[in-house]
Amino acid sequence: MKLSISEYLRVIQPYSPGKPMEELEREYGIRDSIKLASNENPLGPSPMALKAAVSALQKVNRYPESSGYYLTRKLSENLNLSPGNIVLGNGSDDVMGMLTKALLRPGDEAIMPQPSFLMYEILIRSQGAVPVPVPLSSFAIDLSAMADRVTSKTRMIFLTHPNNPTGTILSEKDFKSFIKRIPEEIIIIIDEAYIEFVRERSSLNSMNYMVSDSRVVILRTFSKAYGLAGLRVGYGLMAEEIGSLLHKIRQPFNVNSVAQAAALAALDDREFFARTLKLVHDGLDFMYEALDRMNVPYIPSQANFFLIRVGDADDIFERLLRKGIIVRSMTSYGFSDYIRLTVGLESENKRFLKALEGLL
């Protein structure tokens, strides 16, 4: 078959998530591997969420509630927003895709940090729009440089807070100066997949802007802190005008019933949420101290992952993999001498440190 495909679709490089753990174990002949590569919650899912998910399975012969009525209202209560400010998605990148589909046209420009989440470029290009990458400065998003790249064609700006893969944040002071320079017709999307882990007090509070400035859209997820990555449920916070536009193109059953039930219960599982934050923060501090003793450089992070400078990242990735430890090489992100490590359980963190010390 000879398909007629737009050139802007031909140039897209698909997102590569890596091989499943089971396949890597088979391929490398290893057992009892640990995965510290995908920024997942090492505690697993919230117990309350798991119980709710199992209960919801009894009704999977029925279509999900299309509007996510109960989850939307629970979020609106917790965040002190109107339900009209909330759009649920099959992961936060589903909402991201709705935004690009609704608001970008061929030839438009969308500014994004580089490196950052790989789906930004894919979604921008899928609409025939032009991604405008702006390099990081000292591993952080350079808001001033991004504002400098605004043109008459700019329709959208992506910001990641904290940034992936560097774990750096946006400060309240810098964002306040930045937003004053952005024309009122440009949408600013702040992707906050890891916002729950932030400890830095000078960090941007994006909610203050979203409720008063219709340009600001916030994306959040249940994948990380709530441990529901496999269920794919996220949400966007935005002006009701934008929300109503997205509902026109949203798939009617985009968040399945099991995911809705689990996310709703996860919001009430405060004990699990607190355990997750403590595990991540204690794990970061423990590994920072160990790496300092080993004289191994790293980038301090406000997320549940961080970058470690190891020399040849691909080589260290491969050698760790043969020891049953799966991390992420940052070569494809432009940091060929860094690996990215997700905070794991205490035993997993110690196993990684012991293996890394032996290799270095």
C-alpha positions in Angstrom: 0.0 0.0 0.0 1.3 3.5 -0.9 0.1 5.9 1.7 0.0 9.7 1.3 1.6 10.9 4.5 2.4 14.5 5.4 6.1 15.3 5.6 5.7 16.6 9.2 4.5 13.1 10.2 7.3 11.3 8.4 10.0 13.1 10.4 8.6 12.2 13.8 10.8 9.8 15.8 8.6 7.6 17.9 8.9 7.6 21.7 11.1 4.7 22.8 10.2 3.4 26.3 12.8 0.6 26.4 12.4 -3.1 26.8 10.3 -4.8 29.5 12.3 -6.1 32.5 11.4 -9.7 31.7 12.9 -9.4 28.2 16.1 -7.8 29.5 16.5 -10.5 32.1 16.0 -13.2 29.4 18.4 -11.4 27.0 21.2 -10.8 29.5 20.7 -14.0 31.5 20.1 -12.2 34.7 17.7 -12.7 37.6 16.3 -10.5 40.4 16.9 -7.3 38.5 15.9 -3.9 39.9 14.4 -1.2 37.7 15.6 2.3 38.6 15.1 3.8 35.1 11.5 5.0 34.7 10.8 7.2 37.7 8.1 4.9 39.1 7.0 4.6 42.7 9.1 1.8 44.3 6.4 1.2 47.0 4.0 0.0 44.3 0.4 1.3 44.2 -1.5 2.9 47.1 -3.1 0.0 49.0 -6.5 1.9 49.1 -6.2 2.4 45.3 -5.4 -1.2 44.7 -8.5 -2.3 46.7 -10.7 0.1 44.8 -9.3 -1.1 41.5 -10.0 -4.7 42.3 -13.6 -3.8 43.3 -14.0 -1.8 40.1 -13.1 -4.9 38.0 -16.4 -6.4 38.9 -18.1 -3.9 36.6 -15.7 -3.7 33.6 -18.5 -5.0 31.4 -19.9 -1.5 31.7 -18.5 1.6 30.0 -16.7 4.0 32.3 -18.4 7.2 33.5 -17.5 9.5 30.6 -17.0 12.7 32.5 -15.1 11.2 35.4 -17.7 12.8 37.6 -16.5 11.6 41.1 -12.8 12.0 40.4 -13.3 15.4 38.9 -15.3 16.6 41.8 -12.8 15.2 44.3 -10.0 17.0 42.6 -12.0 20.2 42.5 -12.6 20.0 46.2 -9.0 19.3 47.0 -7.7 22.1 44.8 -10.5 24.6 45.5 -11.4 24.8 41.8 -14.5 24.5 39.7 -15.0 21.1 38.0 -15.0 23.0 34.8 -11.3 23.8 35.4 -10.4 20.1 35.3 -9.9 17.8 32.3 -9.1 14.1 32.9 -6.8 12.2 30.6 -5.4 8.8 29.9 -2.2 10.0 31.5 -1.3 13.7 31.5 0.2 13.3 28.1 -3.3 12.6 26.8 -4.4 16.0 28.0 -1.2 17.4 26.4 -2.3 15.8 23.1 -5.7 17.4 23.3 -4.1 20.8 23.9 -1.8 20.6 20.9 -4.7 19.2 18.7 -7.1 22.0 19.7 -4.7 24.9 19.8 -1.9 24.3 17.2 -2.2 24.7 13.4 0.4 23.8 10.7 3.1 26.4 10.7 2.6 27.5 14.3 5.5 27.5 16.7 5.7 25.9 20.2 8.7 26.6 22.4 10.1 23.8 24.6 13.1 23.2 26.8 15.8 21.0 25.5 16.3 18.3 26.8 13.0 17.6 28.4 10.0 15.1 28.0 10.3 13.7 24.5 6.5 13.7 23.9 6.5 17.5 23.6 8.2 17.4 20.2 6.2 14.5 19.0 2.8 16.1 19.8 3.9 19.5 18.4 5.0 17.9 15.1 1.9 15.7 14.9 -0.1 18.9 14.3 2.3 20.2 11.6 3.6 22.8 14.1 7.2 23.6 14.6 9.0 22.8 17.9 11.4 25.5 19.0 13.9 23.9 21.4 15.7 26.1 23.9 18.8 24.7 25.6 19.0 24.4 29.4 21.3 26.6 31.3 23.3 24.9 34.1 20.8 22.0 33.8 17.8 24.3 34.5 15.2 25.7 32.2 16.3 29.1 30.9 13.1 31.2 31.1 14.7 34.4 29.8 16.1 32.6 26.7 12.6 31.0 26.1 11.0 34.4 26.2 13.6 35.7 23.7 12.5 33.0 21.2 8.8 34.2 21.1 7.8 35.3 17.6 4.5 36.2 15.9 4.1 32.5 15.1 4.4 31.3 18.7 1.2 29.8 20.1 2.4 27.6 22.9 5.2 27.2 25.5 6.0 24.0 27.3 7.6 24.2 30.8 8.5 21.2 32.9 8.5 21.7 36.7 10.5 19.9 38.0 12.3 19.3 34.7 12.8 15.8 33.4 15.6 14.6 33.2 17.5 17.1 35.3 15.1 17.5 38.3 15.6 21.2 38.4 12.7 23.6 39.2 11.3 27.0 38.2 11.5 29.7 40.8 8.7 32.0 41.7 10.9 35.1 41.0 12.0 34.0 37.6 8.6 32.9 36.4 7.0 36.2 37.6 9.5 38.1 35.3 9.0 35.6 32.5 5.2 35.7 32.3 5.3 39.5 32.0 7.1 39.1 28.7 4.7 36.6 27.1 1.9 37.9 24.9 -1.6 37.2 26.1 -2.5 35.0 23.2 0.2 32.4 24.0 -0.7 29.3 26.1 1.8 28.4 28.8 1.7 24.6 29.7 3.4 23.7 33.0 4.0 20.0 33.2 4.1 19.0 36.9 4.3 15.3 36.8 6.8 15.4 39.8 5.5 18.4 41.7 4.6 16.4 44.8 8.3 15.7 45.5 9.5 19.4 45.5 11.1 20.5 48.8 12.6 23.9 47.7 10.6 26.8 49.2 11.5 29.2 46.4 9.7 26.9 43.9 7.1 28.3 41.7 3.5 27.9 42.9 1.8 27.5 39.5 -1.7 27.3 41.0 -1.5 31.0 41.9 -1.1 31.8 38.2 -3.6 29.3 36.8 -6.5 30.7 38.8 -5.8 34.3 37.7 -4.3 34.0 34.3 -6.2 32.1 31.6 -2.9 31.5 29.6 -1.6 29.1 32.2 -2.4 25.4 32.0 -1.1 22.8 34.6 -0.7 19.1 33.9 -0.5 16.6 36.7 -0.5 12.8 37.1 -1.3 9.9 39.4 1.6 7.9 37.8 4.4 9.0 40.2 3.7 9.9 43.8 0.5 7.8 43.8 2.0 4.7 42.2 -0.6 4.3 39.4 1.6 4.5 36.3 0.2 1.3 34.8 -3.4 2.6 35.0 -2.7 5.8 33.0 -4.6 8.6 34.7 -3.7 12.3 34.8 -5.4 15.6 34.6 -5.1 19.2 33.4 -6.0 22.3 35.3 -7.1 25.3 33.1 -9.5 28.1 32.4 -13.0 26.8 31.8 -12.9 28.2 28.2 -10.0 26.0 27.4 -11.5 23.0 29.3 -14.8 23.2 27.3 -12.8 23.3 24.1 -10.9 20.1 25.0 -14.1 18.3 26.0 -15.2 18.8 22.4 -12.4 16.6 21.1 -11.8 14.3 24.1 -12.4 10.6 23.6 -15.7 9.9 25.5 -14.2 7.1 27.6 -10.5 8.1 27.7 -10.1 7.3 31.4 -11.1 3.7 32.2 -13.3 2.8 35.2 -10.6 1.0 37.1 -8.2 3.9 36.7 -10.9 6.4 37.9 -11.7 4.2 41.0 -8.1 3.8 41.9 -7.2 7.5 41.5 -10.2 8.5 43.6 -9.1 6.2 46.4 -5.5 7.2 46.1 -6.4 10.8 46.9 -7.7 9.6 50.3 -4.6 7.4 51.1 -2.7 10.1 52.9 -0.5 7.5 54.8 0.8 6.0 51.6 1.4 9.4 50.1 3.4 10.5 53.2 5.4 7.2 53.1 6.2 7.8 49.4 7.5 11.3 50.0 9.6 10.2 53.0 11.1 7.3 51.0 12.1 9.5 48.1 13.5 12.4 50.2 15.4 10.0 52.6 16.6 8.1 49.6 17.9 11.2 47.8 19.7 12.4 50.9 21.2 9.0 51.5 22.6 8.7 48.0 23.9 12.2 47.9 25.9 11.5 51.0 27.2 8.2 49.6 28.2 9.8 46.2 29.9 12.7 48.0 32.1 10.1 49.9 32.8 8.4 46.6 33.7 11.8 44.9 31.1 11.1 42.2 29.4 14.3 40.8 25.6 14.5 40.6 22.9 17.1 40.0 20.7 17.7 43.1 17.0 17.1 42.2 13.6 18.2 43.3 12.0 15.1 41.7 12.2 11.4 42.5 15.2 10.9 40.2 18.6 12.6 39.7 21.5 12.7 37.3 24.9 11.1 38.1 28.1 11.9 36.2 29.8 8.6 35.4 31.9 9.2 32.3 30.7 7.0 29.5 27.0 6.7 30.3 26.2 4.0 27.7 29.1 1.9 29.0 28.1 2.2 32.7 24.4 1.6 31.7 25.4 -1.6 30.0 27.7 -2.8 32.8 25.1 -2.1 35.5 22.5 -3.9 33.4 24.7 -7.0 33.4 24.6 -6.8 37.2 20.8 -6.7 37.1 20.5 -2.9 37.7 18.4 -1.0 35.1 19.1 2.7 35.0 18.7 5.2 32.1 21.6 6.5 30.0 21.2 10.2 29.2 23.1 10.0 25.9 19.9 10.4 23.9 19.2 13.6 25.9 22.5 15.1 25.0 24.2 14.2 28.4 26.5 11.4 27.3 28.4 11.3 30.6 25.3 11.1 32.8 22.9 8.4 33.9 19.5 9.1 35.4 18.6 7.2 38.5 15.2 6.8 40.1 15.1 6.6 43.9 14.3 3.0 44.9 13.8 1.1 48.1 16.6 1.3 50.6 17.9 -2.1 49.6 17.8 -1.2 45.9 19.7 2.1 46.5 22.4 0.3 48.5 22.7 -2.4 45.8 23.1 0.3 43.1 25.7 2.2 45.1 27.8 -0.9 45.7 27.7 -1.8 42.0 28.5 1.7 40.9 31.5 2.0 43.3 32.8 -1.3 41.9 32.6 -0.1 38.3 34.1 3.3 38.9 
